[in-house]
Amino acid sequence: CDSITIEVDIENITNNGFVLSFMIQDPQANMVYHIRSQDSNIVTQHLNSKTTVQMTIPELKLVENSYSIDIWLGNYFDLLEDYVENAITFSVINQGHSVAPLKSIIFETGQWEIV
């Protein structure tokens, strides 16, 4: 599947930094991805009071369905500052898998060989 890139403008940043989270959910509200800035090597302390953050998932491995992304922003102590539910919605269309319906949320082709 294609990559997905999300950009968020953040204002009023304190020297303590921030934590930014993206939660991708399916229509049944199952969280299928949870991406947090604090799990990466991004440094969010001592920035200008306004900045743009960009996060990319290089290969989104989802089956055909509609999805929404919630955005959570908090301070470095995990206290909520802002939350936008269903900030982004998108659909995944035909991943080239077999016509049999998939029962999973994540789509992975795997590496196959006959030995």
C-alpha positions as CSV (number, residue, x, y, z in Angstrom):
1,C,0.0,0.0,0.0
2,D,1.0,3.6,-0.4
3,S,2.6,5.6,2.3
4,I,0.7,8.2,4.3
5,T,2.1,11.5,5.5
6,I,0.4,13.7,8.1
7,E,1.4,17.3,8.8
8,V,0.3,19.2,11.9
9,D,1.0,22.8,12.8
10,I,1.5,23.2,16.6
11,E,1.5,26.6,18.4
12,N,2.3,27.7,22.0
13,I,5.0,25.0,22.5
14,T,6.6,25.1,25.9
15,N,10.3,24.3,26.5
16,N,9.2,21.0,28.0
17,G,8.1,19.9,24.5
18,F,5.1,17.9,23.5
19,V,3.8,14.5,22.6
20,L,1.8,14.0,19.4
21,S,-0.2,10.8,18.7
22,F,-2.1,9.6,15.7
23,M,-4.7,6.8,16.3
24,I,-6.0,5.1,13.1
25,Q,-9.3,3.4,13.6
26,D,-11.6,1.3,11.4
27,P,-15.4,1.9,11.2
28,Q,-15.9,-0.4,14.3
29,A,-13.6,1.9,16.3
30,N,-10.9,-0.8,16.5
31,M,-7.5,1.0,16.8
32,V,-5.3,-0.5,14.1
33,Y,-2.3,1.9,14.4
34,H,-1.2,4.1,17.3
35,I,1.8,6.2,16.4
36,R,3.4,8.4,19.1
37,S,6.1,10.9,18.8
38,Q,7.7,9.8,22.0
39,D,8.4,6.4,20.6
40,S,10.6,7.9,17.9
41,N,13.8,9.8,18.0
42,I,12.1,13.2,17.4
43,V,13.2,16.0,19.8
44,T,10.3,18.2,20.8
45,Q,11.9,20.2,23.6
46,H,13.3,23.8,23.1
47,L,11.6,24.4,19.8
48,N,10.1,27.7,18.5
49,S,6.7,28.4,19.9
50,K,5.2,27.4,16.5
51,T,6.3,24.5,14.4
52,T,5.1,22.0,11.8
53,V,5.4,18.3,12.6
54,Q,5.4,15.7,9.8
55,M,4.9,12.0,10.3
56,T,5.1,9.3,7.6
57,I,4.1,5.7,7.7
58,P,6.2,4.3,4.8
59,E,3.8,1.4,4.0
60,L,0.3,1.4,5.4
61,K,-0.7,-2.2,5.6
62,L,-4.5,-2.0,5.9
63,V,-7.2,-4.1,4.2
64,E,-9.9,-2.5,2.1
65,N,-12.1,-0.4,4.4
66,S,-12.7,3.2,5.5
67,Y,-10.5,4.6,8.3
68,S,-10.3,7.7,10.5
69,I,-7.4,9.3,12.3
70,D,-7.7,10.9,15.7
71,I,-5.0,13.4,16.7
72,W,-3.9,13.7,20.3
73,L,-1.6,16.5,21.5
74,G,-0.2,16.7,25.0
75,N,2.6,18.1,27.0
76,Y,5.7,16.0,27.8
77,F,4.0,14.8,31.0
78,D,1.2,13.2,28.9
79,L,-1.4,15.8,29.9
80,L,-3.9,16.4,27.2
81,E,-3.7,19.8,25.4
82,D,-5.8,19.2,22.3
83,Y,-7.7,16.3,20.8
84,V,-9.3,16.1,17.3
85,E,-11.6,13.1,16.8
86,N,-11.9,11.9,13.1
87,A,-9.5,14.7,12.0
88,I,-8.8,12.7,8.8
89,T,-10.8,10.1,7.0
90,F,-9.6,7.9,4.1
91,S,-10.4,4.7,2.3
92,V,-8.1,1.8,1.3
93,I,-9.2,0.4,-2.1
94,N,-8.2,-3.0,-3.6
95,Q,-4.8,-4.0,-2.4
96,G,-4.4,-6.6,-5.1
97,H,-5.1,-9.5,-2.7
98,S,-7.3,-12.5,-3.7
99,V,-11.0,-12.0,-4.1
100,A,-11.7,-14.0,-0.9
101,P,-12.6,-11.5,1.8
102,L,-9.9,-10.9,4.4
103,K,-10.8,-11.2,8.1
104,S,-7.9,-9.3,9.4
105,I,-7.2,-5.5,9.7
106,I,-3.6,-5.5,8.6
107,F,-2.6,-6.7,5.1
108,E,0.8,-8.4,4.7
109,T,1.9,-10.4,1.8
110,G,4.8,-12.1,3.6
111,Q,7.9,-13.6,2.0
112,W,7.1,-17.0,0.5
113,E,9.3,-19.7,-0.9
114,I,9.1,-23.4,-1.6
115,V,12.1,-25.3,0.0
